[in-house]
Amino acid sequence: MRRLRLIAAALLLGACGSSTTGTQQPPTTITFQFHNDGIATVYVFQNCLLDYTITSLADPVHEVTRQGACACACGRACPVCGPCFAGPRELAIGAMMTDSWNTVSVTTETTATGSCERATTLPDGRYRIDIPVYPTAEDALAKTYARGVTQSFDLPAIGNAVHVQLGASP
């Protein structure tokens, strides 16, 4: 009889979702390494987050919504955040800048007090980063005269790093 109760309890726990089978893998943090390999200083724009787009190249191709810089995760206490940088970031000739990205796609949900973000770990596969690069700080601030730099990459990424060349050669 005791064995029957244990089997029934195990079945109920599995039916209620307590099983660890099929759980979401934790996201990986990718470090984008932006290199200026060109012949002139370039600028990128940052408004808390560095301005770039991630696209999943899986069918159907779609843009990945990134986590906010000070996001309020659903089901958790919201962080207390201060001001963040908004403006052009200079990348001199030969310099490198890094930016971290958690491999998640985010959806926003309305709550009684505003909204929250729900993150879902992205699957392995082919992705692309697109980043606007500007010739001057003024252009970056105004978001004018950008040229797009595109780099495809795979998840998982080797060493959790993706190298992106931002310089323009003559």
Buried (B, 14 or more C-beta within 10 A) or exposed (E): EEEEEEEEEEEEEEEEEEEEEEEEEEBBEBBBBBBBBBEEBBBBBBEEBBBBBBBBBEEEEEEBBBBBEBBBBBEEEEEEEEEEEEEBBBBEEEBBBEBEBBBBBBEBEEEEEEEBBBBEBBEEEEBBBBBBBBBBBEBBBEEEEBEEBEBEBEBEBEEEEBBBBBBBEE
